[in-house]
Amino acid sequence: MSSAFNTMDRMTFLSFLFLCLTSVASGNKANKHKPWIETEYQGIVMENDNTVLLNPPLFALDKDAPLHYAGEICGFRVHNGPSGSGSVQFEAVVLDRSTGEGLVRSKEPLDCESQREHSFTIQAYDCGEGPDGVNSKKSHKATVHVRVNDVNEFSPVFVERRYEASVPEGRLFDRIVRVEALDADCSPQYSQICFYDIFTPNVPFAIDNDGNIKNTEPLDSKRQRVYTFWVTAFDCGKNRAQADAQVVVTVKPSCKPGWMGWTKRVEYTPGSGSIPLFPSLHLETCEETVWNIQATVELQTGHIGKGCDRDSYSDRSVRRLCGAVRGEVDLLPPPSPAANWTSALPTLPSSDSSLVFSFNGSNHVAVVPDSVVSGLSGDHFTLQLWMRRWGTNVQPVAAQPKGSRKEEETIVCGTIKNDDSFSHYSLSVHGCRLSLFYWPDVSAARPVKFLWKLEQVCDSEWHHLSLSVQFPSVTLYVDGVTFDPALIHDNGALPNPVPRQRMLIGACWESEEKQKEIVNNSIPEVKYVGGFHGLLSGVTVRPGSVEPHSVVECLYACREGLDFGDLETLGSGMKVHVNPSQSVLVLEGDDIESFNRAVQQVTYRNSLRFATPGVRPLKLTTSLRCFNEESCLSLKPLEGYLVVLQPDAPQISLSGVGPHLARPAPEFEGPRGVPLFPELRIVCSLTHAVNTAAQGMEGGALMSDAVAHTLDGCEVQPLGEELDPEREELLLEMDVVRERGLEIINTTAYIAITGAESISVYEDVLRSVRYRLSRSSSRFERRFRLSCSEMNGRYTSNELTLEVNFLHSLDSMYHPSHLMASQQQFLHQHAGELSGHALPSQHRNTVVPGAATVIIMVCVGFLVVMVILGVFRIRSIHRRSEEAQEAAKEGGCQWDDSALTIIVNPMESYESRMGISADTEGEGEEEEEEVAESPDNTSDDQRIIIKKEARDGNARRY
């Protein structure tokens, strides 16, 4: 029986397993086919809609239909197209799963102007074998091209809001001016301008569909000189222009040849960079045929500093700012006991800080001492100087009358001792030629002469010469511009210079061969030849390596001059030439239109933030060449002037230091002293006017902008008497200051720090300034003043005053030695006041000075007694208060004196303490009597003695 049941169980299990396998097999065969869609679709979508209309419509078919799930379409997937865009902006949804109908739409608004066409791929997938989409199948990928249709959402916009033209009177023109409007729509239907219209009535002008404006009748300048009217535009969707354009037509009177639009006065605001000098200038030839035009623009800057506007810092500061190598030797220093060889030379005032020396060509000669010349050895050196010639010898050699040519004028002449030889060189000028005569070794017989022909040598203007010698190579820089020399080997019978070290400025010595006299075989005094006529300044020699060109250009190039705006826009056939100093600009061309455009691009530039204000004369000279020379135009020179306005002055503000600095006297007596300005803050700002009318406000306002500046000097000065070097001093680490490239002068009257450096460097240096006081000093106070400047003192800061108070201890303050010192300080400070109090004049009685001395000593002794009595009175009052406390304790009341503190103000001057003792004597006696009469009075628990100040009247409590 059991075996039969087991057999049936096996049969049942096998039947069940067979049914399961059969159902699985039949399920896999249910989803046999992939969905099918078209291979390509074309779609259209409007800018204001997100539904894409596809052609053909989106339908996905599945051969498994009508099976549930397997024959149904569950969704579409959007993939990136060939261009990589589309999947982010579009999506596809299923509208009917049984029919496979779908819809493509954009996820976000589309803009035709940013992208008009989109491409992407789409793929359909069925629902698989069940609701979970198991074994779903996907169709192939179909490409969808969607085009965004434009909507007329933009109105035309004119390229210019204002159009100007000028026409001569009495003629009809096909086109006076052309206006143009643009439409931002993407489609041709809405982006094209269909027509323009003049809606100002009663004007003799007409406009066509291309925007060309012409006059409908001849114009008369006498009847109306300027016509102003308004023009609008319409696109093909009939949208009107967003803003109308204004047209201004100027009627010119009968033609007069010459320059039109000349402005005599041109203003320049410092910091504006480059500005056009002639923005509306044009040449009118009245239809005369011209085949060559040449215009010369001259800017006169000789009266501004040394030839033009340059940095206003001192020469030493400019060299530091430009990164120049140090070590130059000044051959024409300011006269002083240490440099007395320039004391006999006359000097002239200069607009900057440099000293200008005058040479007359005869007896004005500077003989440099041997101690200075001995440091100039070597055949590598740089000679630099400022030069301005004058006199009749500045004419070119060829222009001088026959027989009137003079000898060369020597600027520098020197014989230098090297290691084992002597070298000789002289720098001279002759007419418009500059020459360097160099003898590497005076024992050799072949000197070399370097020659330059320069117009700067003979134009009677200031120029800077920098001569870099690396023999046999020599480079000349004139105002920062390089000039190559012509070599001349002089093999003539020149006598060798005597091997003796010496150097002259302004002349050279005559050869010893000519100086020898036969009579008595004597040699007279040295005679000077080749005297220089003109002005010299800043003559320096720096032995060693020469300066690179970038440093020389930074040091001495002009910061102002003429320039041309954009050479790339220069028309064909046009030529532009600017001289090295940028004071003369020449334009040349053959086309009048190109020439007018070129003239309008002539600019003035000034790279200085604080340009030198003043007037610079301008001159325009024009030369015309015509085919018919007889009727060619002749134009007069035009003269005007450029005005450089006053720059906004920088405000240098010193702050962060309180008016008082009080420290115990032992801190000042330490080896390092006490820093005076530990929290100093320097701020430089520019204050300029702001137009507030545009903001709906009346009047104007001032705005201050913080800017990064360079200071060139600060000074700390004690006020009153100078520092006593035996008892006090100002301390500053000299090595640290010099490492930063600054110079320091520390005297008893002031401490000065000079040199161009940033504000942060000056802050660090000034914060380290310390004041030290000796132990024997009895001072109570000392006042200092701090000020800074920039641009060689052109702009100064506010004066920061600091009062330093020395807090002495009570014992040391009343020590007899300190009392005697205080008496001396009192007498020194108030001697003027005592002398005015009915003291007889010494002219009346010779005995009076002795009597005055006795009176003063009696007064001082009386004051000392009053001080001692005051101290004794304070102690006696304190002793009585202790007795009152003991009496209060015996009576059951406890006296708490923990909050009572006796404070003596050591900052009070000795005058106040001495002068008020007598005033308070009576008051102290009355208070003493009150205390004695009522020792148990509770109001005396907070007893206060009030002492009045003699100077300010404020009560001070002890």
Secondary structure, DSSP 8 states (H G I E B T S, - for coil): -HHHHHHHHHHHHHHHHHHHHHHHHHHHTTS----B--SEEEEEEETT--EEEEES--B-B-TTTTSTTTTSEEEEEEEE-TTS-STTTEEEEEEETTTTEEEEEESS---TTT-SEEEEEEEEEE-TTSTT-TT--B---EEEEEEEE-------EES-SEEEEEEETT---S-SEE--EE---SSHHHHSEEEEEE-SSS-SEEE-TT-EEEESS---TTT-SEEEEEEEEEETT--B-SS-EEEEEEEE-S---EEES--SEEEE-TT--EEES-TT-EEE-TT--EEEEEEEEEE--TTTTTSS----S-HHHHHHHTT--S--EESS----SS--TTTTS-EE--SSSS-EEEEESSS--EEE-HHHHGGG-SSEEEEEEEEEE-SGGGS-GGGS-TT-----EEEEEEEEE-SSSEEEEEEEEETTEEEEEEES-TTSS--EEEEEE-GGGGSSS-EEEEEEEETTEEEEEETTEEE--EEEE--S------S--EEEES-EE--HHHH--SGGG------EES--EEEEEEEEEEESS---HHHHHHHHS-SEEEEES-GGG--TT-EEEE-TTS-EEEEEES-HHHHHHHHTTEEEEE--TT---EEEEEEEEEEEEESSGGG------EEEEEEE-----EEEEEES--SEEEEEHHHHTSSS-EES-TT-EEEEEEEEEEE-GGGT-SSEEEEEEE---EEEEEEEEESSS---TTTEEEE--HHHHHHTT-EEEE-SS-EEEEEEEEHHHHHHHHHT-EEEE-TT---SEEEEEEEEEETTTTEEB--EEEEEEEE--HHHHTSHHHHHHHHHHHHHHSHHHHHTSS---TTT-TTHHHHHHHHHHHHHHHHHHHHHHHHHHHHHHHHHHHHHHHHHHHTT-----TT------TTS-HHHHHHHHHHHHHHHHHHHHHHHH-TT-GGGGG---EEE-SSS--EEE-
